[in-house]
Amino acid sequence: MLKGISPVISPDLIKVLMEMGHGDELVIADGNFPSASIAQRSLAPPAHPARTDCAGQVAGVVRADGLGCPVLVERFAFYERAKKAYAVLATSEMALYANIILKKGVIKA
């Protein structure tokens, strides 16, 4: 048993996170995102919807800027980047364009 791990993080998600290398990306997708047709690896949705929030604003189609708040990315550019992602985690989030890409790596101090 793993202690201190949120029940929202499924065993499949933990496995994918462990398999990912530095620079690999994980898409956390809303319920409207075409996960099945885009994902190389698709994960089952967690028990709770995903929410993204930065400075009190709900993010749209986003990518991390590496330093702080997410920044907007055009819809089809996001799809192309998502096709290259290591995995897509499909959530049940119903907010429009509530998608985010996370990159695994080390932050330079």
Secondary structure, 3 states (H helix, E strand, C coil): CCCCCCCCCCHHHHHHHHHCCCCCEEEEECCCCCHHHHCCCEECCCCCCCCCEECCEECCCEEECCCCCEEECCHHHHHHHHHCCCEEEECCCCCCCCCEEEECCCCCC
